[in-house]
Amino acid sequence: GSTHQVPIEIGSSQGKTLAIRWLLGASRKRTGQNMTFKLSFKLVDVTKGSGDAIRKKKKTHRMAKANRAFAHFH
């Protein structure tokens, strides 16, 4: 069978942790000079609503919406 991830609401501190983790991960993948420049360019991308971190957030929200039928298993 397949594994279904049950969507549950997370707290604000855990949400901030995930956002920071996604930003740092996307910044590390970016080619460039040093981490300061990479992170600053990623933050600019986020304010524009584009980039890997925003794409990851949207993907996670789509997955949670698709698995909403399994929320009663929690």
N, C-alpha and C positions, 0 to 999 in steps of 0.2 A: 504494500500500500504506500500511499504518499504521506509525507509529514506535513501537517498544517500548523502554521504558527498562529496562535490565538492572540488577536490584538487586545491589548490592555492599555489603559491610559497611564501615562507615566507622570511623575511629579515634575515640578518646575526645575528643581536642581538637577534631576537626572536628564531632563531635556536640554538644559544648558551644557551639561557634560557631553551629551551626544553631539550637540552642535559644535562644540570646541574640538571634539575628536574628529568630526568630519572635516572641519576647516584645516586642522593640522595635517590630516591625511592627504587632503587635496593639495595642500601647499608643498608637502614633501614630494609629491609626484611631479610637480611643476619643474621644468628645467629653468635654470637661471643662476644668478650669482650666489647670494646667501639667503638664509632663512628669513631674514628681515624683509628683504625685497619680495620674496615669494609670498610671504604671509600678507604683506601690504597689498600686493596685486590681487590676491585672493579676496581680501576684504573689499576691495573696490569692485570685484566681480560680483560679490554677494550683494552689495548695495544696488547694483544694476539688475539683480535677479537672475544672474547666469552663473555658470561655473559648475564644477564637480560637486561641491558641497550642496548646492541647491538641487542639483539633479538627484543626489543621494536622498535628500529630504523628500522630494516628490515621489521617488521610487518607493520609499518606505511608507508614505501615506497611501499610495496606490495599493500596495500589498495589504495594508491594514484594512482598507476599504473592501478589497476583494475577499478577505478572510473574515469579514464582519459576521457572516453566518455562523462562525464557530465561536463567537464571543460567549455564548451561554455555557461553554465547557469550562470556563475559568472558575 
